[in-house]
Amino acid sequence: MKDKSILISVGIIIYIVMSGIDRFVHHIPNIIYIPIAILGIALILIGFFKDKSK
């Protein structure tokens, strides 16, 4: 259960930080933003579905 919440938390933090920096601080090029955003979303989804695979 703890691994699940850690993955979800890290994914959300990555996604929120990247979105905040892109919108309010400095524009991040798409070649950098898209893979990192996909990584954050993937961590969130892995956290949600980790228990269902067992």
Backbone hydrogen bonds, N-H to C=O, Kabsch-Sander energy under -0.5 kcal/mol:
donor,donor_aa,acceptor,acceptor_aa,energy
5,S,1,M,-1.8
6,I,2,K,-2.1
7,L,3,D,-2.3
8,I,4,K,-2.1
9,S,5,S,-2.3
10,V,6,I,-2.6
11,G,7,L,-2.3
12,I,8,I,-2.4
13,I,9,S,-2.5
14,I,10,V,-2.6
15,Y,11,G,-2.2
16,I,12,I,-2.7
17,V,13,I,-2.6
18,M,14,I,-2.4
19,S,15,Y,-2.2
20,G,16,I,-2.7
21,I,17,V,-2.6
22,D,18,M,-2.4
23,R,19,S,-2.3
24,F,20,G,-2.8
25,V,20,G,-0.7
25,V,21,I,-1.2
26,H,21,I,-2.5
32,I,29,P,-1.5
33,Y,29,P,-2.7
34,I,30,N,-2.1
36,I,32,I,-1.4
37,A,33,Y,-2.7
38,I,34,I,-2.5
39,L,35,P,-2.1
40,G,36,I,-2.2
41,I,37,A,-2.3
42,A,38,I,-2.7
43,L,39,L,-2.3
44,I,40,G,-1.8
45,L,41,I,-2.5
46,I,42,A,-2.8
47,G,43,L,-2.2
48,F,44,I,-1.9
49,F,45,L,-2.3
50,K,46,I,-0.9
53,S,49,F,-0.8
53,S,50,K,-0.7
54,K,51,D,-0.9
